[in-house]
Amino acid sequence: MKKIETTVFRFNELNDKAKEKAREWFRRASDGDDFWSECALEEVEREGILLGISFKERQRTSMSGKPLPGKPCIWWSGFWSQGDGACFEGTWSASDVKADKVADGWGEYPATTEIKRIAAVFEEIAKEYPESSFTVTHRGHYNHENCTEFDFNFPDDKAGEEWPEDKREAWDKECENLKENAKDFMRWIYRRLEKEYEHANSDEQVDENIMANEYPFTDKGERTVIL
């Protein structure tokens, strides 16, 4: 049996080269852990409800089989492959749009401007067709906005009643506007998640997490364990 003694260092005691190696270890160790996305997804859900969206929920159970609160069907993957993106499943209803409350209290940022624009489009269509709605479902192997199918419903379109051609054309055009606007929201979701991911993996945030957990390292920045 041989006893080996190793001198360990806290992150702030390392030189710049060793710190970078420690950061690389932390990022690799955190790969696949999407805890950082929770706050962003909660924000997406809140804003989506104000846009008039009722998210479909996926059921969950604990390891013991006990039912857990459902989670909204917001699907995403990122942020380096061609098929990456985000989409959601659920129902949009004109009667549920509360555009004036969207991004309430947010600062002047591009993300604020974009989601308010999306809200304004939904609001305009909701005023013109107050009983309209659509359901969107996820299809395919990817999670971007084009892997979705839309089913539109306009209650005033009574079974067997022929609409005037101009009215039908106007409604068909609004269906396309609704679809594209919903996809714009999906693209907004992806950019929101991407921004949160970049923040979580920034040097500043990684350094903060490493120091908060007081991980020990060798002088070269290699993670070690104290027994």
N, C-alpha and C positions, 0 to 999 in steps of 0.2 A: 504494500500500500504506500502511495506517495502523496504527500500533501503539497498542493500548489497554491500559492498566494497570488492574487491578482489585484492590482490597484484599479479601482473604478472611479468614474467621474460622472458628475451630473452634467446635463446638457450645457448649461451656461459656463461650464469650466472647459469645454472643448474649444479647439481652434476652428477656424472657418471650414477647413477641409473635412475635419471630423464631424462637424455639425451637419454638413451636407450629406454625409454618409448615414448619419443618424436619421435625418429626414427621409432618406430613401428607404430605410428599414421601416419607419413608421407608415409610410404610404403603401409599401408592399403588404405590411401586416394588416392594414385597414382595407385592402382591396377586396371588394365583394360585400363590404359592410355598408349599407346605405342608411345608417342612422341619421346622417346629415340631411337626408331628404325629407324627414318628417315635418319639420317646420314649414318648408316650402309647400308640401302637399296639403297641409292644413290650411295654408293661405289660399291655395288653388281651390280647395273645396268651398271655403267661405265666399270667395269672389264668384265662383261658378253658380252658387245658389242665388246670388244677387243678379246674375245674368239670366236667371230663369231656368237653370239646369237642376234637375233632380238626379243625382248620380245613382246608378245601380250599385248595390252593395254585394260584395262577395262574403260569404259566411266563413267564420273561423271558429276553431275549437282549440282548447288548451291541450296540453299533452295528456291530461287526465280525461279528455273527452268533453269537458265542460264548455258550453257555448260561450263565445266571446263576442263583443260588439263587432258588427260588420264594418268592413272598410270599403270606401268608395272604389269603384272600378276605374282607376286611373292607371293606365298601362304605359310604361316608358322603358327605354334602354338608352344608354349613352356612355361615352360621348365621342366615339372615335370611329365607328363603323358607318358605312353608307346607309344601312337600313335603320339606323337609330332614329328615335323620335318619341313622340308622346301622343296619346289619344285617350278618350274616355268613353264609357258606356252610360247611357241614361236617357232621360227625357227632357226636352225643352218645352216649356209652356209659355205662351205670350202673357198669360195672366200673372205669371210669377216674376216677371222682369221688374227689377228695382234699380234701374240704371243710375239714378241720382245718388245711390249709396255705394256704388262701385269705386274702389280705390279711395275710400273716404280717409282723409288725413294723410295720404301719401304725399311725398315730395314731388318736385318736378323732375321726373326721370323718364327716359324713353319707354320703360315698361309701363309707367303710369299712363302716358299718352296713348299707348297702343291699346291697353285694356279698356280705357274710357271710350276709345273709338269703336271697339268691338261692342261695348255696352250700348252705344248710341245707335248702332245698326240694328241690334236686337230690339231696342226701344221703338225705333221708327217702324219696323215691320209689325211689332206688337200693336201699335196704335192703328195701323191700317187693317190688320187682321187679328183682332183681339181674342179670337177663339182658336187660333192656329197652334199647332204643336208638331213636334217630330220626335222620333226615337232613333237613337244611334247605337249601333252594335259594332263590336270589334271583329274583324275577319282577317285571316292570313297568319303568317308566321312572324311578321314584324309588328312594331308598335307605333309607327308613324301615322300621321293623319289620313293618309291615303289607304290605310288598311281598315276602313270603316264603311258601313252601309247605313243609309238614311231612309227612314220611312216617314213620310209626311202625312199629316192629318189636318183637314180643314172641315170642322163639323157642319158648316153651312152647305157643304157639298153633299146634298141629300141624294140617297141612292135612287138611281133612275132619272135624276133631273139633269137635263142638258144645260151646260153653262154657255152663255154667249162666247164666241171665239175670243173676243178681246179680253173678257174676264178670265178665261182659262189661260191665255198667254201671259197675262199679268201675274197670275198666281204661280205659274210655272217658273217665271222669272224670279219671283220672290223665294221660291223653293231653292233655286240655285244660290241666291244671295244668302239664305239661311245656312245652307250647307257650307259655303265658302267662309262665312263668318265663324261658324262652329270650328272649322279647320284652322282658322286664324287663332282661335282660342287654344287649340291643341298645340299650335306652333308656339304660342305664348307660354304655355305650360313647359314645353321643352326648354325654351330659353331661360325660364325662371329656374328650372332644375339645374341647367348647365351653369348658371351664375352661382348658385349655391354650392355646386360641386367645386368650382374653381376657388371659391372662398374657403371651403373646408380643406382644400389641398394647397392653399397658399403657404408660403414660408412662415408668415406671421401666425396663422392659425395652427399649423403643425407644431411650431415651436411652443406655442401656448399649451397645446395638449400634452406634448412630451414633458414639459416642466411641471404641469399640474399632476401628472402621474408619477413624477420623480423616477423615471426609468434610469438605471445605471448603464454606463457604457465604458468600453476600454478607451484608451487615449486616441485610438484611431476611429472612434465613432461606432464600433461594433457593439450591438446589444449584448449584455451579459446578465447573468442571474446571480443574485446574492442568496446564498443558502444560510 
